[in-house]
Amino acid sequence: MALSYKARRRWSLVILLVGMPIYVIVATTVISSLDRPAFWLELLIYLVLGIIWILPFKFVFKGIGQPDPDAPDDDNPR
């Protein structure tokens, strides 16, 4: 079942407003439980966690920055 453009825009906003803070909390909890690893390891963990949480939502964000493809074209009067 494909989501409409407007539904994908709404879901992307919800994901960013709810999912991003949850990611930050989980990532900082994971890092704090590791007894302060080396800087590069810490950075790598943050990057991996940042990529992993967004992969399931890739289809939602695809094409969101583009104009609505379902909107009527007002530039070409008939």
Gaussian input, Z-matrix of N, CA and C with variables (Angstrom, degrees):
# hf/3-21g

backbone

0 1
 N
 C     1     B1
 C     2     B2     1     A1
 N     3     B3     2     A2     1     D1
 C     4     B4     3     A3     2     D2
 C     5     B5     4     A4     3     D3
 N     6     B6     5     A5     4     D4
 C     7     B7     6     A6     5     D5
 C     8     B8     7     A7     6     D6
 N     9     B9     8     A8     7     D7
 C    10    B10     9     A9     8     D8
 C    11    B11    10    A10     9     D9
 N    12    B12    11    A11    10    D10
 C    13    B13    12    A12    11    D11
 C    14    B14    13    A13    12    D12
 N    15    B15    14    A14    13    D13
 C    16    B16    15    A15    14    D14
 C    17    B17    16    A16    15    D15
 N    18    B18    17    A17    16    D16
 C    19    B19    18    A18    17    D17
 C    20    B20    19    A19    18    D18
 N    21    B21    20    A20    19    D19
 C    22    B22    21    A21    20    D20
 C    23    B23    22    A22    21    D21
 N    24    B24    23    A23    22    D22
 C    25    B25    24    A24    23    D23
 C    26    B26    25    A25    24    D24
 N    27    B27    26    A26    25    D25
 C    28    B28    27    A27    26    D26
 C    29    B29    28    A28    27    D27
 N    30    B30    29    A29    28    D28
 C    31    B31    30    A30    29    D29
 C    32    B32    31    A31    30    D30
 N    33    B33    32    A32    31    D31
 C    34    B34    33    A33    32    D32
 C    35    B35    34    A34    33    D33
 N    36    B36    35    A35    34    D34
 C    37    B37    36    A36    35    D35
 C    38    B38    37    A37    36    D36
 N    39    B39    38    A38    37    D37
 C    40    B40    39    A39    38    D38
 C    41    B41    40    A40    39    D39
 N    42    B42    41    A41    40    D40
 C    43    B43    42    A42    41    D41
 C    44    B44    43    A43    42    D42
 N    45    B45    44    A44    43    D43
 C    46    B46    45    A45    44    D44
 C    47    B47    46    A46    45    D45
 N    48    B48    47    A47    46    D46
 C    49    B49    48    A48    47    D47
 C    50    B50    49    A49    48    D48
 N    51    B51    50    A50    49    D49
 C    52    B52    51    A51    50    D50
 C    53    B53    52    A52    51    D51
 N    54    B54    53    A53    52    D52
 C    55    B55    54    A54    53    D53
 C    56    B56    55    A55    54    D54
 N    57    B57    56    A56    55    D55
 C    58    B58    57    A57    56    D56
 C    59    B59    58    A58    57    D57
 N    60    B60    59    A59    58    D58
 C    61    B61    60    A60    59    D59
 C    62    B62    61    A61    60    D60
 N    63    B63    62    A62    61    D61
 C    64    B64    63    A63    62    D62
 C    65    B65    64    A64    63    D63
 N    66    B66    65    A65    64    D64
 C    67    B67    66    A66    65    D65
 C    68    B68    67    A67    66    D66
 N    69    B69    68    A68    67    D67
 C    70    B70    69    A69    68    D68
 C    71    B71    70    A70    69    D69
 N    72    B72    71    A71    70    D70
 C    73    B73    72    A72    71    D71
 C    74    B74    73    A73    72    D72
 N    75    B75    74    A74    73    D73
 C    76    B76    75    A75    74    D74
 C    77    B77    76    A76    75    D75
 N    78    B78    77    A77    76    D76
 C    79    B79    78    A78    77    D77
 C    80    B80    79    A79    78    D78
 N    81    B81    80    A80    79    D79
 C    82    B82    81    A81    80    D80
 C    83    B83    82    A82    81    D81
 N    84    B84    83    A83    82    D82
 C    85    B85    84    A84    83    D83
 C    86    B86    85    A85    84    D84
 N    87    B87    86    A86    85    D85
 C    88    B88    87    A87    86    D86
 C    89    B89    88    A88    87    D87
 N    90    B90    89    A89    88    D88
 C    91    B91    90    A90    89    D89
 C    92    B92    91    A91    90    D90
 N    93    B93    92    A92    91    D91
 C    94    B94    93    A93    92    D92
 C    95    B95    94    A94    93    D93
 N    96    B96    95    A95    94    D94
 C    97    B97    96    A96    95    D95
 C    98    B98    97    A97    96    D96
 N    99    B99    98    A98    97    D97
 C   100   B100    99    A99    98    D98
 C   101   B101   100   A100    99    D99
 N   102   B102   101   A101   100   D100
 C   103   B103   102   A102   101   D101
 C   104   B104   103   A103   102   D102
 N   105   B105   104   A104   103   D103
 C   106   B106   105   A105   104   D104
 C   107   B107   106   A106   105   D105
 N   108   B108   107   A107   106   D106
 C   109   B109   108   A108   107   D107
 C   110   B110   109   A109   108   D108
 N   111   B111   110   A110   109   D109
 C   112   B112   111   A111   110   D110
 C   113   B113   112   A112   111   D111
 N   114   B114   113   A113   112   D112
 C   115   B115   114   A114   113   D113
 C   116   B116   115   A115   114   D114
 N   117   B117   116   A116   115   D115
 C   118   B118   117   A117   116   D116
 C   119   B119   118   A118   117   D117
 N   120   B120   119   A119   118   D118
 C   121   B121   120   A120   119   D119
 C   122   B122   121   A121   120   D120
 N   123   B123   122   A122   121   D121
 C   124   B124   123   A123   122   D122
 C   125   B125   124   A124   123   D123
 N   126   B126   125   A125   124   D124
 C   127   B127   126   A126   125   D125
 C   128   B128   127   A127   126   D126
 N   129   B129   128   A128   127   D127
 C   130   B130   129   A129   128   D128
 C   131   B131   130   A130   129   D129
 N   132   B132   131   A131   130   D130
 C   133   B133   132   A132   131   D131
 C   134   B134   133   A133   132   D132
 N   135   B135   134   A134   133   D133
 C   136   B136   135   A135   134   D134
 C   137   B137   136   A136   135   D135
 N   138   B138   137   A137   136   D136
 C   139   B139   138   A138   137   D137
 C   140   B140   139   A139   138   D138
 N   141   B141   140   A140   139   D139
 C   142   B142   141   A141   140   D140
 C   143   B143   142   A142   141   D141
 N   144   B144   143   A143   142   D142
 C   145   B145   144   A144   143   D143
 C   146   B146   145   A145   144   D144
 N   147   B147   146   A146   145   D145
 C   148   B148   147   A147   146   D146
 C   149   B149   148   A148   147   D147
 N   150   B150   149   A149   148   D148
 C   151   B151   150   A150   149   D149
 C   152   B152   151   A151   150   D150
 N   153   B153   152   A152   151   D151
 C   154   B154   153   A153   152   D152
 C   155   B155   154   A154   153   D153
 N   156   B156   155   A155   154   D154
 C   157   B157   156   A156   155   D155
 C   158   B158   157   A157   156   D156
 N   159   B159   158   A158   157   D157
 C   160   B160   159   A159   158   D158
 C   161   B161   160   A160   159   D159
 N   162   B162   161   A161   160   D160
 C   163   B163   162   A162   161   D161
 C   164   B164   163   A163   162   D162
 N   165   B165   164   A164   163   D163
 C   166   B166   165   A165   164   D164
 C   167   B167   166   A166   165   D165
 N   168   B168   167   A167   166   D166
 C   169   B169   168   A168   167   D167
 C   170   B170   169   A169   168   D168
 N   171   B171   170   A170   169   D169
 C   172   B172   171   A171   170   D170
 C   173   B173   172   A172   171   D171
 N   174   B174   173   A173   172   D172
 C   175   B175   174   A174   173   D173
 C   176   B176   175   A175   174   D174
 N   177   B177   176   A176   175   D175
 C   178   B178   177   A177   176   D176
 C   179   B179   178   A178   177   D177
 N   180   B180   179   A179   178   D178
 C   181   B181   180   A180   179   D179
 C   182   B182   181   A181   180   D180
 N   183   B183   182   A182   181   D181
 C   184   B184   183   A183   182   D182
 C   185   B185   184   A184   183   D183
 N   186   B186   185   A185   184   D184
 C   187   B187   186   A186   185   D185
 C   188   B188   187   A187   186   D186
 N   189   B189   188   A188   187   D187
 C   190   B190   189   A189   188   D188
 C   191   B191   190   A190   189   D189
 N   192   B192   191   A191   190   D190
 C   193   B193   192   A192   191   D191
 C   194   B194   193   A193   192   D192
 N   195   B195   194   A194   193   D193
 C   196   B196   195   A195   194   D194
 C   197   B197   196   A196   195   D195
 N   198   B198   197   A197   196   D196
 C   199   B199   198   A198   197   D197
 C   200   B200   199   A199   198   D198
 N   201   B201   200   A200   199   D199
 C   202   B202   201   A201   200   D200
 C   203   B203   202   A202   201   D201
 N   204   B204   203   A203   202   D202
 C   205   B205   204   A204   203   D203
 C   206   B206   205   A205   204   D204
 N   207   B207   206   A206   205   D205
 C   208   B208   207   A207   206   D206
 C   209   B209   208   A208   207   D207
 N   210   B210   209   A209   208   D208
 C   211   B211   210   A210   209   D209
 C   212   B212   211   A211   210   D210
 N   213   B213   212   A212   211   D211
 C   214   B214   213   A213   212   D212
 C   215   B215   214   A214   213   D213
 N   216   B216   215   A215   214   D214
 C   217   B217   216   A216   215   D215
 C   218   B218   217   A217   216   D216
 N   219   B219   218   A218   217   D217
 C   220   B220   219   A219   218   D218
 C   221   B221   220   A220   219   D219
 N   222   B222   221   A221   220   D220
 C   223   B223   222   A222   221   D221
 C   224   B224   223   A223   222   D222
 N   225   B225   224   A224   223   D223
 C   226   B226   225   A225   224   D224
 C   227   B227   226   A226   225   D225
 N   228   B228   227   A227   226   D226
 C   229   B229   228   A228   227   D227
 C   230   B230   229   A229   228   D228
 N   231   B231   230   A230   229   D229
 C   232   B232   231   A231   230   D230
 C   233   B233   232   A232   231   D231

   B1=1.4440
   B2=1.5313
   B3=1.3073
   B4=1.4502
   B5=1.5287
   B6=1.3099
   B7=1.4617
   B8=1.5217
   B9=1.3097
   B10=1.4572
   B11=1.5301
   B12=1.3116
   B13=1.4638
   B14=1.5257
   B15=1.3326
   B16=1.4674
   B17=1.5235
   B18=1.3203
   B19=1.4699
   B20=1.5233
   B21=1.3490
   B22=1.4658
   B23=1.5262
   B24=1.3368
   B25=1.4745
   B26=1.5216
   B27=1.3194
   B28=1.4686
   B29=1.5195
   B30=1.3316
   B31=1.4575
   B32=1.5249
   B33=1.3254
   B34=1.4668
   B35=1.5213
   B36=1.3128
   B37=1.4577
   B38=1.5240
   B39=1.3196
   B40=1.4754
   B41=1.5217
   B42=1.3165
   B43=1.4669
   B44=1.5229
   B45=1.3129
   B46=1.4670
   B47=1.5244
   B48=1.3223
   B49=1.4582
   B50=1.5274
   B51=1.3251
   B52=1.4659
   B53=1.5331
   B54=1.3212
   B55=1.4613
   B56=1.5115
   B57=1.3134
   B58=1.4690
   B59=1.5335
   B60=1.3260
   B61=1.4696
   B62=1.5320
   B63=1.3307
   B64=1.4596
   B65=1.5277
   B66=1.3258
   B67=1.4624
   B68=1.5192
   B69=1.3093
   B70=1.4682
   B71=1.5279
   B72=1.3133
   B73=1.4659
   B74=1.5260
   B75=1.3178
   B76=1.4680
   B77=1.5263
   B78=1.3173
   B79=1.4582
   B80=1.5277
   B81=1.3158
   B82=1.4611
   B83=1.5294
   B84=1.3259
   B85=1.4667
   B86=1.5285
   B87=1.3358
   B88=1.4650
   B89=1.5182
   B90=1.3087
   B91=1.4650
   B92=1.5253
   B93=1.3184
   B94=1.4694
   B95=1.5263
   B96=1.3230
   B97=1.4701
   B98=1.5243
   B99=1.3285
   B100=1.4668
   B101=1.5230
   B102=1.2918
   B103=1.4702
   B104=1.5229
   B105=1.2965
   B106=1.4706
   B107=1.5321
   B108=1.3486
   B109=1.4722
   B110=1.5264
   B111=1.2978
   B112=1.4641
   B113=1.5285
   B114=1.3243
   B115=1.4623
   B116=1.5248
   B117=1.3244
   B118=1.4572
   B119=1.5286
   B120=1.3313
   B121=1.4632
   B122=1.5282
   B123=1.3122
   B124=1.4663
   B125=1.5291
   B126=1.3128
   B127=1.4615
   B128=1.5270
   B129=1.3130
   B130=1.4602
   B131=1.5296
   B132=1.3245
   B133=1.4662
   B134=1.5245
   B135=1.3366
   B136=1.4643
   B137=1.5320
   B138=1.3211
   B139=1.4631
   B140=1.5289
   B141=1.3237
   B142=1.4669
   B143=1.5280
   B144=1.3184
   B145=1.4665
   B146=1.5257
   B147=1.3166
   B148=1.4628
   B149=1.5123
   B150=1.3111
   B151=1.4602
   B152=1.5261
   B153=1.3241
   B154=1.4652
   B155=1.5260
   B156=1.3353
   B157=1.4703
   B158=1.5251
   B159=1.3257
   B160=1.4583
   B161=1.5269
   B162=1.3282
   B163=1.4657
   B164=1.5329
   B165=1.3264
   B166=1.4703
   B167=1.5306
   B168=1.3284
   B169=1.4653
   B170=1.5241
   B171=1.3231
   B172=1.4576
   B173=1.5336
   B174=1.3305
   B175=1.4689
   B176=1.5248
   B177=1.3211
   B178=1.4644
   B179=1.5288
   B180=1.3263
   B181=1.4592
   B182=1.5263
   B183=1.3026
   B184=1.4554
   B185=1.5294
   B186=1.3325
   B187=1.4553
   B188=1.5155
   B189=1.3262
   B190=1.4648
   B191=1.5296
   B192=1.3190
   B193=1.4627
   B194=1.5205
   B195=1.3096
   B196=1.4576
   B197=1.5253
   B198=1.3194
   B199=1.4738
   B200=1.5247
   B201=1.3082
   B202=1.4646
   B203=1.5308
   B204=1.3299
   B205=1.4659
   B206=1.5278
   B207=1.3218
   B208=1.4590
   B209=1.5221
   B210=1.3242
   B211=1.4636
   B212=1.5311
   B213=1.3223
   B214=1.4677
   B215=1.5251
   B216=1.3022
   B217=1.4647
   B218=1.5207
   B219=1.3367
   B220=1.4544
   B221=1.5302
   B222=1.3265
   B223=1.4620
   B224=1.5294
   B225=1.3165
   B226=1.4735
   B227=1.5320
   B228=1.3284
   B229=1.4694
   B230=1.5291
   B231=1.3120
   B232=1.4579
   B233=1.4900
   A1=108.67
   A2=116.88
   A3=122.44
   A4=110.15
   A5=115.06
   A6=120.66
   A7=109.63
   A8=116.70
   A9=120.11
   A10=109.24
   A11=115.10
   A12=120.38
   A13=111.10
   A14=116.92
   A15=120.45
   A16=111.35
   A17=117.54
   A18=121.01
   A19=110.31
   A20=116.59
   A21=119.00
   A22=111.56
   A23=117.21
   A24=120.09
   A25=110.65
   A26=116.56
   A27=120.03
   A28=111.31
   A29=116.68
   A30=119.57
   A31=111.67
   A32=117.78
   A33=119.32
   A34=110.70
   A35=117.39
   A36=120.89
   A37=110.77
   A38=116.94
   A39=120.38
   A40=110.53
   A41=116.47
   A42=119.99
   A43=110.71
   A44=117.04
   A45=119.59
   A46=112.39
   A47=117.66
   A48=120.06
   A49=112.99
   A50=117.59
   A51=121.10
   A52=110.91
   A53=116.65
   A54=121.20
   A55=113.98
   A56=116.63
   A57=119.57
   A58=111.88
   A59=120.19
   A60=118.76
   A61=113.00
   A62=117.10
   A63=119.57
   A64=109.91
   A65=117.26
   A66=120.86
   A67=111.14
   A68=117.03
   A69=120.70
   A70=110.46
   A71=117.05
   A72=120.64
   A73=110.73
   A74=117.42
   A75=120.98
   A76=110.78
   A77=117.40
   A78=120.57
   A79=111.49
   A80=117.81
   A81=119.53
   A82=111.48
   A83=117.41
   A84=120.47
   A85=110.37
   A86=116.53
   A87=120.03
   A88=110.66
   A89=117.30
   A90=120.80
   A91=110.88
   A92=117.89
   A93=119.58
   A94=112.05
   A95=117.24
   A96=119.35
   A97=112.39
   A98=118.43
   A99=122.14
   A100=113.37
   A101=119.56
   A102=122.71
   A103=113.44
   A104=116.59
   A105=124.82
   A106=112.60
   A107=116.74
   A108=120.17
   A109=110.99
   A110=116.44
   A111=122.08
   A112=109.46
   A113=115.19
   A114=120.66
   A115=111.65
   A116=117.75
   A117=121.47
   A118=111.64
   A119=116.16
   A120=119.49
   A121=110.79
   A122=115.78
   A123=120.87
   A124=110.54
   A125=116.57
   A126=121.80
   A127=110.91
   A128=116.85
   A129=121.16
   A130=111.04
   A131=117.09
   A132=120.66
   A133=110.43
   A134=117.49
   A135=120.49
   A136=111.25
   A137=116.91
   A138=120.21
   A139=111.76
   A140=116.71
   A141=120.00
   A142=110.77
   A143=117.21
   A144=119.68
   A145=111.33
   A146=117.44
   A147=121.33
   A148=112.83
   A149=116.69
   A150=120.35
   A151=110.58
   A152=116.77
   A153=121.01
   A154=111.82
   A155=118.34
   A156=118.78
   A157=112.37
   A158=117.63
   A159=119.13
   A160=113.07
   A161=118.70
   A162=121.09
   A163=114.08
   A164=120.31
   A165=118.06
   A166=113.49
   A167=117.74
   A168=121.23
   A169=112.80
   A170=117.44
   A171=121.31
   A172=112.03
   A173=116.48
   A174=120.17
   A175=111.87
   A176=117.72
   A177=120.77
   A178=110.06
   A179=117.06
   A180=121.14
   A181=113.65
   A182=117.99
   A183=121.27
   A184=110.39
   A185=117.37
   A186=122.81
   A187=115.71
   A188=118.42
   A189=120.72
   A190=111.99
   A191=117.90
   A192=121.02
   A193=113.67
   A194=117.31
   A195=121.99
   A196=110.42
   A197=117.07
   A198=119.18
   A199=110.98
   A200=115.82
   A201=121.76
   A202=109.69
   A203=117.56
   A204=119.10
   A205=112.61
   A206=117.89
   A207=121.16
   A208=113.08
   A209=117.28
   A210=121.09
   A211=109.80
   A212=116.07
   A213=118.15
   A214=110.14
   A215=116.06
   A216=121.79
   A217=109.30
   A218=118.37
   A219=123.05
   A220=112.38
   A221=117.65
   A222=120.85
   A223=112.05
   A224=117.23
   A225=121.09
   A226=109.80
   A227=117.05
   A228=118.38
   A229=109.85
   A230=115.76
   A231=120.00
   A232=111.62
   D1=119.03
   D2=-178.56
   D3=-87.99
   D4=140.66
   D5=177.71
   D6=-86.54
   D7=146.35
   D8=175.92
   D9=-72.36
   D10=167.30
   D11=-179.32
   D12=-60.37
   D13=-44.25
   D14=-179.72
   D15=-65.54
   D16=-38.71
   D17=178.49
   D18=-65.81
   D19=-41.12
   D20=178.02
   D21=-64.52
   D22=-36.95
   D23=177.45
   D24=-64.54
   D25=-42.91
   D26=179.25
   D27=-65.65
   D28=-45.97
   D29=-179.96
   D30=-64.94
   D31=-36.17
   D32=178.17
   D33=-64.06
   D34=-37.25
   D35=176.95
   D36=-65.78
   D37=-43.78
   D38=178.17
   D39=-63.18
   D40=-42.87
   D41=179.89
   D42=-61.99
   D43=-42.00
   D44=-179.67
   D45=-71.43
   D46=-36.02
   D47=-178.38
   D48=-80.06
   D49=-27.61
   D50=-179.39
   D51=-105.87
   D52=-45.49
   D53=-175.76
   D54=-69.05
   D55=-39.65
   D56=-178.80
   D57=-63.80
   D58=-47.44
   D59=176.66
   D60=-62.28
   D61=-36.22
   D62=177.13
   D63=-64.61
   D64=-41.94
   D65=176.31
   D66=-58.62
   D67=-45.09
   D68=-179.09
   D69=-61.46
   D70=-43.42
   D71=179.80
   D72=-64.56
   D73=-45.98
   D74=-179.81
   D75=-64.98
   D76=-45.00
   D77=-178.16
   D78=-63.46
   D79=-44.30
   D80=179.57
   D81=-68.63
   D82=-32.86
   D83=176.68
   D84=-66.30
   D85=-43.19
   D86=178.60
   D87=-62.90
   D88=-45.20
   D89=-179.00
   D90=-65.77
   D91=-41.00
   D92=-178.62
   D93=-69.49
   D94=-24.46
   D95=178.38
   D96=-80.73
   D97=-6.69
   D98=-177.74
   D99=-95.57
   D100=14.13
   D101=178.66
   D102=57.48
   D103=46.65
   D104=175.50
   D105=49.14
   D106=77.91
   D107=179.44
   D108=-70.21
   D109=178.75
   D110=178.43
   D111=-59.28
   D112=154.89
   D113=-176.93
   D114=-56.20
   D115=-46.39
   D116=-176.50
   D117=-66.41
   D118=-37.32
   D119=176.89
   D120=-67.45
   D121=-40.13
   D122=177.67
   D123=-62.38
   D124=-45.11
   D125=178.14
   D126=-62.00
   D127=-42.31
   D128=179.05
   D129=-63.30
   D130=-41.19
   D131=178.82
   D132=-63.62
   D133=-43.93
   D134=177.85
   D135=-60.88
   D136=-42.49
   D137=179.98
   D138=-65.16
   D139=-44.56
   D140=179.60
   D141=-63.59
   D142=-45.39
   D143=178.41
   D144=-63.69
   D145=-35.68
   D146=178.71
   D147=-66.69
   D148=-34.89
   D149=178.40
   D150=-77.54
   D151=-41.11
   D152=-176.33
   D153=-62.89
   D154=-41.48
   D155=-174.57
   D156=-71.14
   D157=-25.63
   D158=-175.51
   D159=-91.89
   D160=-19.20
   D161=-177.45
   D162=-56.70
   D163=-42.09
   D164=179.15
   D165=-65.50
   D166=-18.57
   D167=-176.86
   D168=-103.09
   D169=11.86
   D170=-176.48
   D171=-56.78
   D172=-41.28
   D173=-178.17
   D174=-65.27
   D175=-26.69
   D176=-179.37
   D177=-72.60
   D178=-39.29
   D179=-175.26
   D180=-85.01
   D181=-12.16
   D182=-176.84
   D183=-66.49
   D184=119.82
   D185=176.06
   D186=81.61
   D187=7.61
   D188=-177.86
   D189=-67.54
   D190=-30.95
   D191=-179.01
   D192=-78.13
   D193=-7.12
   D194=-178.81
   D195=-89.90
   D196=160.72
   D197=175.20
   D198=-63.19
   D199=156.43
   D200=-179.15
   D201=-62.48
   D202=118.26
   D203=-179.19
   D204=-72.70
   D205=-17.03
   D206=-179.64
   D207=-92.56
   D208=-6.36
   D209=-178.37
   D210=-72.75
   D211=146.67
   D212=176.53
   D213=-65.36
   D214=144.37
   D215=-177.92
   D216=-85.01
   D217=105.88
   D218=-178.39
   D219=-86.94
   D220=-9.90
   D221=-177.71
   D222=-75.68
   D223=-26.37
   D224=-178.12
   D225=-112.55
   D226=91.39
   D227=177.76
   D228=-68.18
   D229=144.91
   D230=-177.32
   D231=-93.92

